[in-house]
Amino acid sequence: MAPHDEPPAPAAVAPRRLVTLVRITLTAGILYLVLGTIDFARLWALVASADLVLLAFAVTYTAVISGTRPLRWLWLLRGVFPLTSYGVALRSTLFGAAARLVVPGKVGEVGRVLAVPGLKPLPGVGLTILDLLIEVTVAFALAIPGALILGGAMAATAALFCTAIAALALFHPHRVLAPLTHLPMLHRLRDRVEGVHQVSRSIGRAALWKGLGLTAGLNVIRFAQLYVILVALGTVPGTAAVIFFPLIGLADGFPLTVGGMGAREWLALKVLPDCGIAPEAAVAAVFFHFAIAALLPGLVGLWLMHRKGG
């Protein structure tokens, strides 16, 4: 057994349990705040009167995203396996979506490695980290206008700084990520960072730039999907509300709560009512968006895993 594969020591397990306990407590606290803010009778009436045709139309956005997002993963995979097919990338991406339903945060995305024949764990994790860095870079960049409106110049500067750090880590992973592994809590990540360094040299910057462009387009589709869901619930969002959509989307990128639960809804309650959207509509729309955009692809991935006997 390799040194980095040995079971974690009890001293390493204790902090993980503490983090899990903190996340569960935070999730419960945020859900309590969210549920105490909304009127359940009004929420139920809003959901019951939703336009089902528009909600079904919103599902088509998920089909477009699910069919397009694997292209980014395909470009990265071909840096390691030039003959990788689109079908492998699609199945792998759906496996990752399935794993995210049962593994906290973005860590579940590593599950996509299981669907790529011949891809070893270390380069597979490296490719996954690069893929997630593309998402994080675009997410922070799109959140800058909303951060400026909500928190002023300081919040916008923080979002800009995070964008720059994520971009540097994407294009120069060894220089940015390697120094972090010297920290006491992150020393076990050295092999993962080495995996990123190995695959980044073989991929090339052109694939990364294409991935950034594709991701920006996918985010526009996701925000349009949330817009359609709000319209289905009887609310037409204005420009101010749309500017805040990327901030709400950031909650999915950081596992502060269990599965992002509560964080999305709390952010929606924080910003959307000031834009003329009722709290109940904000919470219902964000929940429907999660169910359509994340839960459906994950269920398809679970079905594919079941067919493969995984």
BABA-25803 format. One line per 2 residues: number of its first residue (from 1); their letters; for each residue x, y, z of N, C-alpha, C. Coordinates in steps of 0.2 Angstrom, whole numbers, plus 5000, padded with zeros to 4 digits. Each point is the difference from the previous one (the first is absolute). Layout:
N
NUM) A) X:Y:Z:X:Y:Z:X:Y:Z; ...
END
This chain:
310
1) MA) 5004:4994:5000:4996:5006:5000:5004:5006:5000; 4999:5005:4996:5004:5006:4999:4999:5004:5006
3) PH) 5004:5005:5002:5000:5004:5006:4993:5004:5000; 4998:5003:4994:4995:5004:5000:4993:4996:5000
5) DE) 5000:4994:5000:4994:4996:5000:4999:4997:5007; 5004:5001:5004:4999:4997:5007:4994:5003:5003
7) PP) 4997:4996:5005:4994:5003:5003:5002:5006:5004; 4995:5005:5001:5001:5006:5004:5001:4998:5007
9) AP) 5005:5003:5003:5001:4999:5007:4994:5003:5004; 4999:4998:5007:4994:5003:5004:5001:5007:5000
11) AA) 5006:5003:5001:5000:5007:5000:4998:5004:4994; 5000:4996:4994:4998:5004:4994:4992:4999:4999
13) VA) 4997:4994:5003:4993:4999:5000:4996:5005:5004; 5003:5002:5006:4996:5004:5005:4999:5007:4997
15) PR) 5004:5003:4996:4998:5007:4997:4995:4999:4995; 5000:4994:4996:4995:4999:4995:4993:4999:5003
17) RL) 5000:4997:5006:4994:4999:5003:4997:5007:5003; 5005:5004:5002:4998:5006:5003:4997:5005:4994
19) VT) 5004:4999:4994:4997:5004:4994:4993:4998:4998; 4999:4994:5000:4994:4997:4999:4994:5002:5004
21) LV) 5002:5000:5007:4995:5002:5005:4999:5008:4999; 5005:5004:4999:4999:5007:4999:4995:5001:4994
23) RI) 5002:4996:4994:4995:5001:4994:4993:4998:5001; 4999:4995:5004:4993:4998:5002:4997:5005:5004
25) TL) 5003:5003:5005:4998:5005:5004:4998:5006:4996; 5005:5002:4996:4999:5006:4996:4994:4999:4995
27) TA) 4999:4994:4997:4994:4999:4996:4994:5001:5004; 5000:4997:5006:4993:5000:5004:4999:5007:5002
29) GI) 5005:5004:5001:4999:5007:5002:4997:5004:4994; 5003:4999:4995:4998:5004:4994:4993:4998:4998
31) LY) 4999:4994:5000:4993:4998:4998:4995:5002:5005; 5001:5001:5006:4996:5003:5005:4998:5007:4998
33) LV) 5006:5004:4999:4999:5007:4998:4995:5000:4993; 5002:4996:4996:4996:5000:4993:4993:4999:5001
35) LG) 4998:4994:5004:4993:4998:5001:4997:5005:5004; 5003:5003:5005:4997:5005:5004:4998:5007:4997
37) TI) 5003:5001:4993:4998:5006:4997:4995:4999:4995; 4998:4994:4998:4995:5000:4994:4993:4998:5003
39) DF) 4995:5001:4996:4993:4999:5002:4999:4993:4996; 4999:4995:5004:4999:4993:4997:4993:5000:4996
41) AR) 4995:5003:5002:4994:5000:4996:5001:5003:4994; 5003:5006:5000:5001:5004:4993:5005:4996:4996
43) LW) 5005:4996:5003:5005:4996:4996:4996:4995:4997; 4996:4996:5003:4996:4995:4997:4995:5002:4995
45) AL) 4997:5006:5001:4996:5002:4995:5004:5002:4993; 5006:5003:5001:5004:5002:4995:5002:4994:4996
47) VA) 5002:4994:5003:5002:4994:4997:4994:4997:4996; 4995:5000:5004:4994:4997:4997:4997:5003:4993
49) SA) 5002:5007:5000:4997:5003:4994:5006:5001:4995; 5006:4997:5000:5005:5001:4996:4998:4997:4993
51) DL) 5003:5004:4995:4999:4998:4993:5004:4994:4998; 4997:4994:5000:5003:4994:4998:5003:4999:4994
53) VL) 4998:5004:4995:5003:5000:4993:5006:5003:5000; 5001:5006:5004:5006:5004:5000:5005:4996:5004
55) LA) 4998:4996:5006:5004:4996:5004:5003:4994:4995; 4996:4997:4996:5002:4995:4995:5005:5003:4995
57) FA) 4999:5006:4998:5005:5004:4996:5006:5001:5003; 5000:5001:5007:5006:5001:5003:5005:4994:5000
59) VT) 4996:4994:5000:5004:4994:5000:5004:4999:4994; 4998:5003:4994:5004:4999:4994:5006:5004:5001
61) YT) 5001:5005:5004:5006:5003:5001:5005:4996:5003; 4998:4995:5005:5004:4995:5003:5003:4995:4995
63) AV) 4995:4999:4995:5002:4995:4995:5006:5003:4995; 4999:5007:4999:5005:5003:4996:5007:5000:5004
65) IS) 4999:5002:5006:5006:5001:5004:5004:4993:5001; 4996:4995:5002:5003:4993:5001:5003:4997:4993
67) GT) 4997:5003:4995:5003:4997:4993:5006:5004:4998; 5001:5006:5003:5005:5005:4998:5006:5000:5005
69) RP) 4999:4999:5006:5005:5001:5005:5005:4994:4999; 4999:4994:4998:5005:4995:4999:5005:5002:4995
71) LR) 4999:5005:4995:5005:5002:4996:5006:5003:5003; 4999:5004:5006:5005:5002:5004:5005:4995:5003
73) WL) 4996:4995:5002:5004:4994:5003:5003:4996:4995; 4997:5000:4994:5003:4996:4994:5007:5003:4998
75) WL) 5000:5007:5000:5006:5004:4998:5006:4998:5005; 4998:5000:5006:5005:4998:5005:5003:4993:4999
77) LR) 4995:4996:5000:5002:4992:4999:5004:4999:4994; 4999:5003:4995:5004:4999:4994:5007:5003:5000
79) GV) 5001:5004:5006:5007:5001:5001:5004:4994:5003; 4996:4995:5003:5004:4994:5002:4998:4994:4996
81) FP) 4994:5000:4997:4998:4994:4996:4997:5004:4994; 5004:5001:4994:4998:5003:4994:4994:4997:4997
83) LT) 4999:4994:5001:4995:4996:4996:4993:5000:5004; 5000:5003:5006:4994:5000:5004:4993:5002:4996
85) SY) 4995:4997:5000:4994:5001:4997:4995:5005:5004; 4996:5003:4996:4995:5004:5004:4995:4996:5004
87) GV) 4999:4994:4998:4996:4996:5004:5003:4998:5007; 5006:4999:5000:5004:4999:5006:4999:5006:5005
89) AL) 5001:5006:4997:5000:5006:5004:4993:5001:5002; 4995:4999:4996:4993:5001:5003:4999:4995:5006
91) RS) 5001:4994:4999:4999:4995:5005:5004:5002:5007; 5006:5002:4999:5004:5002:5005:4997:5006:5004
93) TL) 4998:5005:4996:4997:5006:5003:4994:4998:5004; 4996:4996:4998:4994:4998:5003:5001:4996:5006
95) FG) 5006:4996:5000:5002:4996:5006:5002:5005:5006; 5003:5005:4998:5002:5006:5004:4994:5003:5003
97) AA) 4995:5001:4996:4994:5003:5003:4996:4996:5005; 5001:4993:4998:4997:4995:5005:5003:5000:5007
99) AR) 5007:5000:4999:5004:5000:5006:4999:5006:5005; 4999:5006:4996:4998:5006:5004:4994:4999:5005
101) LV) 4995:4996:4998:4994:4999:5004:5002:4997:5007; 5005:4996:5000:5002:4996:5006:5006:5002:5003
103) VP) 5004:5004:4997:5007:5002:5003:4999:5008:5000; 5002:5003:5006:5000:5007:5002:5003:5004:4995
105) GK) 4997:5006:4998:5004:5005:4996:5002:4998:4993; 5005:5003:4997:5003:4998:4994:5004:4994:5000
107) VG) 5001:4997:5006:5005:4994:5000:4997:4994:4996; 4993:5000:5000:4997:4995:4996:5002:4999:4993
109) EV) 5002:5006:4997:5002:5000:4993:5005:4996:4998; 5005:4998:5005:5005:4995:4999:4997:4993:4998
111) GR) 4994:4999:5001:4997:4994:4998:4999:4999:4993; 5001:5005:4996:5000:4999:4993:5006:4996:4997
113) VL) 5006:5000:5004:5006:4996:4998:4998:4993:4999; 4995:4997:5004:4998:4993:4999:4997:4998:4993
115) AV) 4998:5005:4997:4997:4999:4993:5005:5001:4994; 5006:5001:5002:5005:5001:4994:5005:4994:5000
117) PG) 4999:4995:4996:5004:4994:5000:5008:5002:4999; 5004:4997:5005:5007:5001:4999:5003:5006:5004
119) LK) 4995:5005:5002:5002:5006:5004:5002:4998:5007; 5006:5001:5001:5003:4999:5007:4997:5005:5005
121) PL) 5000:4999:5007:4997:5004:5004:5004:5007:5001; 5007:5000:5000:5003:5006:5001:4999:5005:4994
123) PG) 5001:4998:4994:4999:5005:4994:4992:5001:5000; 4996:4996:5002:4993:5001:5000:4998:5005:5004
125) VG) 5002:5000:5006:4999:5005:5005:5003:5007:4998; 5006:5000:4997:5003:5006:4997:4995:5003:4995
127) LT) 4998:4996:4995:4995:5003:4995:4994:5002:5003; 4997:4997:5005:4994:5002:5004:5001:5007:5003
129) IL) 5006:5001:5003:5001:5006:5003:5001:5006:4995; 5003:4998:4995:5000:5006:4994:4993:5001:4998
131) DL) 4996:4995:4999:4993:5002:4998:4996:5004:5005; 5001:4998:5006:4997:5004:5005:5003:5007:5001
133) LI) 5006:5001:4999:5003:5007:5000:4997:5004:4994; 4999:4997:4994:4997:5004:4995:4993:5002:5002
135) EV) 4996:4996:5004:4994:5002:5002:5000:5006:5005; 5005:4999:5005:5001:5005:5005:5002:5007:4998
137) TV) 5004:5000:4995:5003:5006:4997:4994:5004:4997; 4996:4996:4996:4994:5004:4996:4995:5002:5005
139) AF) 4999:4996:5006:4995:5001:5005:5001:5007:5003; 5007:5000:5002:5002:5007:5004:4999:5006:4995
141) AL) 5003:4999:4994:5000:5005:4995:4993:5003:4999; 4995:4995:4999:4993:5002:4999:4997:5003:5006
143) AI) 5002:4999:5006:4997:5002:5006:5003:5007:5002; 5004:5003:4996:5003:5007:5002:4995:5005:5000
145) PG) 4996:5001:4995:4995:5005:5000:4995:5000:5006; 4998:4994:5001:4995:4999:5006:5003:5001:5006
147) AL) 5007:4998:5001:5003:5002:5006:5001:5007:5001; 5001:5004:4995:5001:5007:5000:4994:5004:5002
149) IL) 4994:4997:4998:4994:5003:5002:4998:4998:5007; 5001:4994:5002:4998:4998:5006:5005:5002:5006
151) GG) 5006:5000:4999:5005:5002:5005:5005:5005:4999; 4999:5004:4994:5004:5005:4998:5007:4998:4997
153) AM) 5005:5005:5000:5006:4999:4997:5004:4995:5004; 5000:4999:5006:5003:4995:5004:4998:4993:4998
155) AA) 4994:4999:4999:4997:4993:4998:5002:4999:4993; 5000:5005:4996:5002:4999:4993:5007:4998:4999
157) TA) 5004:5004:5004:5007:4998:5000:5002:4993:5002; 4996:4998:5005:5001:4993:5003:4998:4995:4994
159) AL) 4995:5001:4997:4998:4996:4994:5005:5000:4995; 5003:5006:4998:5005:5000:4995:5006:4997:5002
161) FC) 5002:5000:5006:5006:4997:5003:4999:4992:4999; 4994:4998:5002:4999:4993:5000:5000:4997:4993
163) TA) 4998:5004:4995:5000:4999:4993:5007:4999:4998; 5005:5005:5002:5007:5000:4998:5003:4994:5003
165) IA) 4999:4998:5006:5003:4994:5003:4998:4994:4997; 4994:4999:4998:4998:4994:4997:5002:5000:4993
167) AL) 5001:5005:4996:5003:5000:4993:5007:4998:5001; 5004:5003:5005:5007:4999:5000:5001:4992:5002
169) AL) 4996:4998:5004:5000:4992:5002:4998:4996:4994; 4996:5003:4996:4998:4996:4994:5006:4999:4995
171) FH) 5003:5006:4998:5006:5000:4995:5006:4999:5003; 5001:5001:5007:5007:4999:5003:4999:4996:5006
173) PH) 4997:4994:5000:4998:4996:5006:5005:4998:5005; 5006:4999:4997:5006:4998:5004:5002:5006:5005
175) RV) 5000:5005:4996:5003:5006:5004:4995:5003:5005; 4993:4999:4999:4995:5003:5005:4998:4994:5005
177) LA) 4999:4994:4998:4998:4995:5004:5005:4997:5004; 5006:4999:4997:5005:4996:5004:5002:5003:5007
179) PL) 5001:5007:5000:5001:5003:5006:4995:4999:5006; 4994:4999:4998:4995:4999:5005:5000:4993:5003
181) TH) 5003:4996:4997:5001:4993:5003:5005:5000:5006; 5004:5005:5001:5004:5001:5005:4997:5001:5007
183) LP) 4993:5002:4999:4996:5002:5006:4998:4993:5004; 5000:5000:5006:4999:4994:5004:4994:4996:4998
185) ML) 4994:5004:4999:4994:4997:4998:5000:4997:4993; 5004:5002:4996:5000:4999:4993:5005:4996:4997
187) HR) 5005:4997:5004:5006:4996:4998:4998:4994:4997; 4994:4997:5001:4998:4994:4997:4998:5001:4993
189) LR) 4999:5006:4998:4998:5001:4993:5006:5001:4995; 5006:4999:5002:5006:5000:4996:4999:4996:4993
191) DR) 4998:4994:5001:5000:4995:4994:4994:5003:4996; 4995:5003:5002:4995:5003:4996:5002:5005:4996
193) VE) 5004:5005:5003:5003:5006:4997:5005:4997:4994; 5004:4995:5002:5004:4997:4995:4997:4998:4994
195) GV) 4994:4997:5001:4996:4997:4995:4997:5006:4995; 4999:5005:5003:4998:5006:4996:5005:5003:4996
197) HQ) 5006:5000:5003:5006:5002:4996:5002:4996:4995; 4999:4993:5000:5002:4996:4995:4995:5001:4994
199) VS) 4994:5000:5001:4995:5000:4995:5000:5007:4997; 5001:5005:5003:5000:5007:4998:5005:5001:4994
201) RS) 5006:4997:5001:5005:5001:4995:4998:4996:4993; 4996:4995:5000:4998:4997:4994:4994:5003:4997
203) IG) 4996:5004:5003:4994:5002:4998:5001:5006:4995; 5003:5005:5002:5001:5006:4996:4995:5005:5002
205) RA) 5002:5006:4999:4996:5006:5002:4994:5001:4996; 5000:4998:4994:4994:5001:4995:4994:4996:5003
207) AL) 5001:4994:5002:4994:4996:5003:4998:5004:5006; 5004:5003:5004:4998:5003:5006:4996:5007:4998
209) WK) 5002:5003:4995:4996:5006:4998:4994:4998:4997; 4999:4995:4996:4994:4998:4997:4995:4998:5006
211) GL) 5003:4996:5005:4996:4998:5006:4997:5006:5003; 5004:5006:5001:4997:5006:5003:4995:5003:4996
213) GL) 5001:5000:4994:4994:5003:4995:4994:4996:5001; 5001:4993:4999:4994:4996:5000:4996:5000:5007
215) TA) 5004:5001:5006:4997:5000:5006:4996:5007:5001; 5003:5005:4997:4996:5007:5001:4993:4999:4996
217) GL) 5001:4997:4994:4993:4999:4997:4995:4995:5003; 5003:4995:5004:4996:4995:5003:4997:5004:5006
219) NV) 5003:5005:5003:4997:5004:5006:4995:5004:4998; 5001:5003:4994:4994:5004:4997:4994:4996:4999
221) IR) 5001:4994:4998:4994:4995:4999:4997:4999:5007; 5004:4998:5005:4998:4999:5006:4996:5006:5003
223) FA) 5002:5006:4999:4997:5006:5003:4993:5001:4996; 5000:4998:4993:4994:5001:4997:4995:4995:5002
225) QL) 5002:4994:5002:4996:4995:5003:4997:5002:5006; 5004:5003:5005:4997:5003:5006:4995:5005:4999
227) YV) 5001:5004:4995:4995:5005:4997:4994:4997:4998; 5000:4995:4996:4994:4997:4998:4996:4997:5006
229) IL) 5003:4997:5005:4997:4997:5006:4996:5005:5004; 5004:5006:5000:4996:5006:5004:4994:5002:4996
231) VA) 5001:5000:4994:4994:5002:4996:4994:4995:5000; 5002:4994:5001:4995:4994:5001:4997:5001:5006
233) LG) 5003:5003:5005:4997:5001:5007:4996:5007:5000; 5000:5003:4995:4996:5006:4999:5004:5007:5002
235) TV) 5006:4999:4999:5004:5006:5002:5005:5001:4994; 5000:5007:4997:5005:5001:4995:5005:5004:5003
237) PG) 5006:4997:5000:5006:5004:5003:5003:5005:4996; 5002:5006:5003:5003:5005:4997:5007:4999:4999
239) TA) 5003:5005:4997:5007:5000:4999:5004:4999:5007; 4998:5004:5005:5004:5000:5006:5000:4993:5003
241) AV) 4994:4996:5000:5000:4993:5002:5005:4996:4996; 5000:5001:4994:5004:4995:4995:5007:5001:5002
243) IF) 5002:5006:5002:5007:5002:5002:5002:4996:5006; 4995:4998:5004:5002:4997:5006:5000:4992:4999
245) FP) 4998:4997:4995:4999:4993:4998:5007:4997:5002; 5006:5003:4997:5006:4997:5001:5002:4999:5007
247) LI) 4998:5005:5005:5002:4999:5007:4996:4994:5003; 4994:4999:4998:4996:4994:5002:5004:4994:4998
249) GL) 5002:5000:4994:5003:4994:4997:5007:4998:5004; 5003:5005:5003:5006:4999:5003:4999:4995:5006
251) AD) 4994:5000:5003:4999:4995:5006:5001:4993:4998; 4999:4998:4994:5001:4993:4997:5007:4999:5000
253) GF) 5005:5005:5000:5007:4998:4999:5004:4999:5006; 4997:5002:5006:5003:5000:5006:4996:4995:5005
255) PL) 5003:4995:5002:4996:4995:5005:5000:5003:5007; 4997:5006:5001:5000:5002:5007:4994:4997:5004
257) TV) 4995:4998:4996:4994:4996:5003:5000:4993:4996; 4996:4996:5003:4999:4993:4997:4996:5001:4993
259) GG) 5004:4999:4994:4997:5000:4994:4998:5007:4998; 5003:5005:5003:4998:5007:4999:4993:5002:5002
261) MG) 4997:4995:5004:4993:5001:5002:5000:5006:5005; 4995:5004:4999:4999:5006:5004:5004:5006:4998
263) AR) 5006:4999:4998:5004:5005:4997:4997:5004:4994; 4998:4996:4995:4997:5003:4994:4994:5004:5002
265) EW) 4996:4996:5004:4993:5004:5002:5001:5006:5004; 5005:5000:5005:5002:5006:5004:5002:5006:4995
267) LA) 5005:4998:4996:5002:5005:4995:4995:5003:4996; 4995:4996:4998:4994:5002:4996:4996:5005:5004
269) LK) 4999:4998:5006:4996:5004:5005:5004:5007:5001; 5006:5000:5000:5004:5006:5002:5000:5005:4994
271) VL) 5000:4998:4994:5000:5004:4994:4994:5001:4996; 4996:4995:4999:4995:5000:4995:4994:5005:5003
273) PD) 4998:4999:5006:4994:5004:5002:5001:5008:4999; 5006:5002:5001:5002:5007:4998:4999:5002:4993
275) CG) 4999:4995:4996:4999:5001:4993:4993:4999:4998; 4996:5000:5005:4993:4999:4998:4997:4993:5000
277) IA) 5004:4995:5002:4998:4993:4999:4998:4998:5007; 4994:4997:5001:4998:4998:5007:5004:4994:5002
279) PE) 5001:5000:5007:5005:4995:5003:4998:4993:4998; 4993:4999:5000:4998:4993:4999:5002:4998:4992
281) AA) 4999:5005:4996:5002:4999:4993:5007:4999:4999; 5004:5003:5004:5008:5000:5000:5002:4993:5002
283) VA) 4997:4997:5006:5002:4994:5003:4997:4994:4995; 4994:5001:4998:4997:4995:4995:5004:4999:4994
285) AV) 5002:5006:4997:5004:5000:4993:5007:4997:5001; 5003:5001:5006:5007:4998:5001:5000:4992:5001
287) FF) 4994:4998:5004:5000:4993:5001:4998:4996:4993; 4995:5003:4996:4999:4996:4994:5006:5000:4995
289) HF) 5004:5006:5000:5006:5000:4996:5005:4995:5002; 5001:4999:5007:5004:4994:5002:4997:4993:4998
291) AI) 4994:4999:5000:4997:4994:4999:5001:4998:4992; 4999:5006:4996:5000:4999:4993:5007:4999:4997
293) AA) 5004:5005:5003:5007:5001:4997:5005:4995:5003; 4999:4998:5006:5005:4995:5004:4997:4993:5001
295) LL) 4994:5000:5002:4997:4993:5002:4999:4996:4994; 4997:5003:4995:4998:4996:4994:5007:4997:4997
297) PG) 5005:5003:4999:5006:4997:4997:5003:4995:5005; 5000:5001:5006:5002:4996:5005:4996:4993:5000
299) LV) 4994:5000:4999:4996:4994:5000:5001:4996:4994; 5001:5004:4994:5002:4996:4994:5007:4997:5001
301) GL) 5005:5003:5003:5006:4997:5001:5000:4994:5005; 4995:5001:5005:4999:4994:5004:4997:4994:4997
303) WL) 4996:5001:4995:4997:4995:4996:5005:4997:4995; 5005:5004:4998:5005:4997:4996:5005:4996:5004
305) MH) 5001:5002:5006:5005:4997:5005:4996:4993:5001; 4994:5000:5001:4996:4994:5002:5001:4995:4994
307) RK) 4999:5002:4994:5001:4996:4994:5007:4997:4999; 5005:5004:5002:5007:4997:5000:5001:4996:5006
309) GG) 4996:4999:5005:5001:4996:5006:5004:5004:5005; 5001:5007:4999:5004:5003:5005:4996:5003:5006
END
